[in-house]
């Protein structure tokens, strides 16, 4: 089996051989010594196009999502969407016990959270996080739990005791 030796740093690292397709389509070739690799002009053009495409993608705005499967209650100092039972309109607070679609008793943890400013501020989304003692954390649309979220989030200081 052929492999590559990367001697660019202090320590050598060994890499698997590149896919044969890179040679077949003319992006890579072996030098005259039969060991060293070099990019062909087509390979260089393809690499430049990829780097331009990657830079354009990196420049797009993006949204972070905090690990939705973390098994912790919603933080009291962050905004929250109020989850209400569909049938009664009663508020369901983090820590309440619900029944999931499979009939298991689960603990409501709060909504998933996302951020558009690299994590400086977080806002609640419309997916409910629950914890099942036997199966860890799960995500459900509120309707699967017989509930619905209010349209607008509530600021932490506006949340009163329930």
C-alpha positions in Angstrom: 0.0 0.0 0.0 1.3 3.4 -0.9 1.3 6.2 1.7 2.4 9.8 1.9 4.9 11.3 4.4 4.2 14.8 5.5 7.5 16.4 6.4 6.1 20.0 6.7 6.4 20.2 10.5 8.7 19.1 13.3 7.4 15.6 13.3 6.6 13.4 10.3 3.1 12.2 9.8 2.0 9.4 7.5 -1.1 9.8 5.4 -3.0 7.3 3.2 -2.5 7.6 -0.5 -4.9 10.1 -2.3 -7.8 8.6 -4.1 -6.9 7.3 -7.6 -9.6 9.5 -9.1 -7.4 12.6 -8.4 -4.8 11.2 -10.8 -7.3 9.9 -13.3 -9.0 13.3 -13.8 -5.6 15.0 -13.9 -5.6 17.0 -10.6 -2.5 15.3 -9.1 0.6 13.5 -10.5 3.7 11.9 -9.2 7.0 13.7 -9.9 9.8 12.0 -11.8 11.1 10.3 -8.6 7.8 8.4 -8.5 7.4 9.4 -4.8 6.7 13.1 -4.6 3.3 14.5 -5.5 2.5 17.8 -7.2 -0.6 19.6 -8.2 -1.2 19.9 -11.9 -2.4 23.2 -13.4 -5.9 21.7 -13.4 -5.5 20.7 -9.8 -4.3 24.2 -8.9 -7.3 25.7 -10.6 -9.6 23.4 -8.8 -8.0 24.1 -5.5 -8.3 27.9 -6.1 -12.0 27.5 -7.0 -12.6 25.4 -3.9 -10.9 28.0 -1.7 -12.9 30.9 -3.2 -16.1 28.8 -2.7 -15.2 28.1 0.9 -14.4 31.8 1.6 -17.8 32.7 0.2 -19.5 30.2 2.4 -17.5 31.3 5.5 -18.7 34.9 4.8 -22.4 33.9 5.0 -24.2 34.6 8.3 -24.9 31.5 10.4 -26.8 30.4 13.4 -25.3 28.4 16.3 -27.4 25.9 18.2 -26.5 25.1 21.7 -26.2 21.3 22.2 -29.9 20.4 22.2 -29.3 17.1 23.9 -27.8 18.5 27.0 -29.7 17.2 30.0 -30.0 20.4 32.0 -32.9 22.6 32.8 -33.4 25.8 31.0 -31.3 28.7 32.5 -33.4 31.1 34.5 -31.4 34.1 33.3 -32.3 33.5 29.6 -35.4 34.2 27.6 -37.8 31.3 27.2 -40.8 30.4 25.1 -43.8 29.5 27.3 -45.0 25.9 26.6 -48.7 25.4 27.1 -50.9 22.3 27.1 -53.0 22.4 24.0 -56.2 21.3 25.7 -56.2 23.5 28.7 -53.7 26.4 28.0 -51.9 25.6 31.3 -48.2 26.6 31.3 -45.7 23.8 31.4 -42.5 24.9 33.2 -39.1 23.3 32.9 -38.9 20.4 35.3 -42.5 19.3 34.7 -43.3 15.7 33.9 -45.0 15.0 30.6 -45.9 11.9 28.5 -44.0 11.5 25.3 -45.5 10.0 22.1 -44.4 6.5 23.1 -46.1 6.8 26.5 -42.9 7.3 28.6 -42.8 9.7 31.4 -40.3 12.5 30.5 -39.1 15.7 32.2 -39.5 18.9 30.2 -36.1 20.7 30.1 -37.0 23.8 28.0 -36.7 24.8 24.4 -33.7 24.4 22.2 -31.6 27.6 22.0 -29.9 29.3 19.0 -27.7 32.4 18.5 -26.9 34.6 15.5 -24.0 36.4 17.2 -21.5 33.7 17.9 -23.0 32.8 21.2 -23.1 36.3 22.8 -26.9 36.1 23.2 -29.2 33.1 22.9 -32.9 32.9 21.9 -35.4 30.1 22.3 -36.6 28.2 19.3 -39.7 26.0 18.8 -38.4 22.5 19.7 -38.9 21.0 23.1 -36.1 19.3 25.0 -37.1 16.4 27.3 -35.2 14.0 29.4 -36.2 10.3 29.7 -34.6 8.4 32.6 -34.0 5.3 30.5 -33.1 6.9 27.2 -31.4 10.3 27.8 -32.4 13.5 26.1 -34.9 13.8 23.2 -36.2 16.6 21.0 -39.9 16.8 20.1 -42.1 19.3 18.3 -44.5 20.6 21.0 -47.5 19.1 19.3 -46.1 15.6 19.9 -46.3 16.4 23.6 -49.8 17.8 23.4 -48.6 21.3 23.7 -47.8 24.5 21.9 -45.2 27.3 22.3 -46.3 30.9 22.6 -45.2 32.9 19.6 -43.0 35.4 21.4 -40.3 34.6 23.9 -40.5 36.0 27.4 -37.5 37.9 28.9 -36.0 36.5 32.0 -37.0 39.5 34.2 -40.7 39.2 32.9 -41.0 35.6 34.1 -42.9 35.6 37.4 -43.5 32.7 39.7 -46.0 30.2 38.4 
